[in-house]
Amino acid sequence: MNKHRGRTVAKCRNFKGIKQDSLAQDLNVSQSEMSRIENLEDIDDNLFAQIAEALGVSPEFLDNFDENSALYHISNNIDNTTITENSNGISQVFNPLDKVIELYERLLASEREKIELFKKNKPEQ
């Protein structure tokens, strides 16, 4: 089954929050030309590769883009911090050590605040 490449471009563009005129500008075409391209069922491989690059994905990723799969991965990994894209879809990756450091820094700041409060409220001897 052949996918409608133009609709796939539009879905991926919308999913990434990129406006049509912005993508058109990246491709050095008018917004109306970009609209025409997004209505094409078949897009030339060279142009399709340029569009994929402008969207920051590979042509293979764009050809296999599935909005439902992407939403599934995001909703099941909502606490993660970085989204990466590859030919298998969208996945989120984070470094657990970053989370530990963040927690430690918050605890340290809290302890420093307590010490300052004790210093201010220390009874005179």
Contacts in CASP RR format, 6 or more apart in sequence:
PFRMAT RR
TARGET T0000
AUTHOR 0000-0000-0000
METHOD contacts of the structure
MODEL  1
MNKHRGRTVAKCRNFKGIKQDSLAQDLNVSQSEMSRIENLEDIDDNLFAQ
IAEALGVSPEFLDNFDENSALYHISNNIDNTTITENSNGISQVFNPLDKV
IELYERLLASEREKIELFKKNKPEQ
2 41 0 8 1.000
2 42 0 8 1.000
3 63 0 8 1.000
4 41 0 8 1.000
5 40 0 8 1.000
5 41 0 8 1.000
5 42 0 8 1.000
5 43 0 8 1.000
5 48 0 8 1.000
5 63 0 8 1.000
6 37 0 8 1.000
6 38 0 8 1.000
6 39 0 8 1.000
6 40 0 8 1.000
6 41 0 8 1.000
6 43 0 8 1.000
7 38 0 8 1.000
8 62 0 8 1.000
8 63 0 8 1.000
8 65 0 8 1.000
9 37 0 8 1.000
9 38 0 8 1.000
9 43 0 8 1.000
9 48 0 8 1.000
9 51 0 8 1.000
9 55 0 8 1.000
9 62 0 8 1.000
10 20 0 8 1.000
10 38 0 8 1.000
11 65 0 8 1.000
11 67 0 8 1.000
12 55 0 8 1.000
12 57 0 8 1.000
12 62 0 8 1.000
12 65 0 8 1.000
13 20 0 8 1.000
13 23 0 8 1.000
13 38 0 8 1.000
13 55 0 8 1.000
15 65 0 8 1.000
15 67 0 8 1.000
15 70 0 8 1.000
16 55 0 8 1.000
18 55 0 8 1.000
20 31 0 8 1.000
20 34 0 8 1.000
20 35 0 8 1.000
20 38 0 8 1.000
21 31 0 8 1.000
21 34 0 8 1.000
23 34 0 8 1.000
23 51 0 8 1.000
23 54 0 8 1.000
23 55 0 8 1.000
24 30 0 8 1.000
24 31 0 8 1.000
24 33 0 8 1.000
24 34 0 8 1.000
26 54 0 8 1.000
27 34 0 8 1.000
27 50 0 8 1.000
27 51 0 8 1.000
27 54 0 8 1.000
29 37 0 8 1.000
37 43 0 8 1.000
37 47 0 8 1.000
37 51 0 8 1.000
43 51 0 8 1.000
45 59 0 8 1.000
48 59 0 8 1.000
48 62 0 8 1.000
48 63 0 8 1.000
49 59 0 8 1.000
51 62 0 8 1.000
52 58 0 8 1.000
52 59 0 8 1.000
52 61 0 8 1.000
52 62 0 8 1.000
55 62 0 8 1.000
56 85 0 8 1.000
57 65 0 8 1.000
57 85 0 8 1.000
58 85 0 8 1.000
58 86 0 8 1.000
58 87 0 8 1.000
60 87 0 8 1.000
61 85 0 8 1.000
61 86 0 8 1.000
61 87 0 8 1.000
61 89 0 8 1.000
64 87 0 8 1.000
64 89 0 8 1.000
65 89 0 8 1.000
66 89 0 8 1.000
69 89 0 8 1.000
69 90 0 8 1.000
70 89 0 8 1.000
70 90 0 8 1.000
73 89 0 8 1.000
73 90 0 8 1.000
73 91 0 8 1.000
73 92 0 8 1.000
74 83 0 8 1.000
74 90 0 8 1.000
74 92 0 8 1.000
77 91 0 8 1.000
77 92 0 8 1.000
79 94 0 8 1.000
80 92 0 8 1.000
80 93 0 8 1.000
80 94 0 8 1.000
81 92 0 8 1.000
81 94 0 8 1.000
81 98 0 8 1.000
82 92 0 8 1.000
82 93 0 8 1.000
82 94 0 8 1.000
83 90 0 8 1.000
83 91 0 8 1.000
83 92 0 8 1.000
84 90 0 8 1.000
84 91 0 8 1.000
84 92 0 8 1.000
84 93 0 8 1.000
END
